[in-house]
Amino acid sequence: MISQHYRGYDIEVYCLQSEERYAWQVTILDRQAGAQHAHASSPGSCAGAAEAQDRAFQYARAWVELHPLHWPFDGTH
């Protein structure tokens, strides 16, 4: 698992290997509100672990941009 903090959210990425290809799973957590969003790619959708990580974080950052927290990220949204 690789984690990242982005605009008040905690993002956790898991890479899953299936034969020679990879998939990814991402969990996005708003710790203040206790809300969580999870999403996964199709099995074998990436050629390698680095590509899977990149795609997962791209998905997560795009999701966060559509669901901004209110400053000071206090969970009152």
ABEGO torsion letter per residue (X at the ends): XBBBBBGGBBBBBBBBBBEABBBBBBBBBBAAAGBBBBBBBBBGABABAAAAAAAAAAAAAAAAAABBBBOAGAGAX
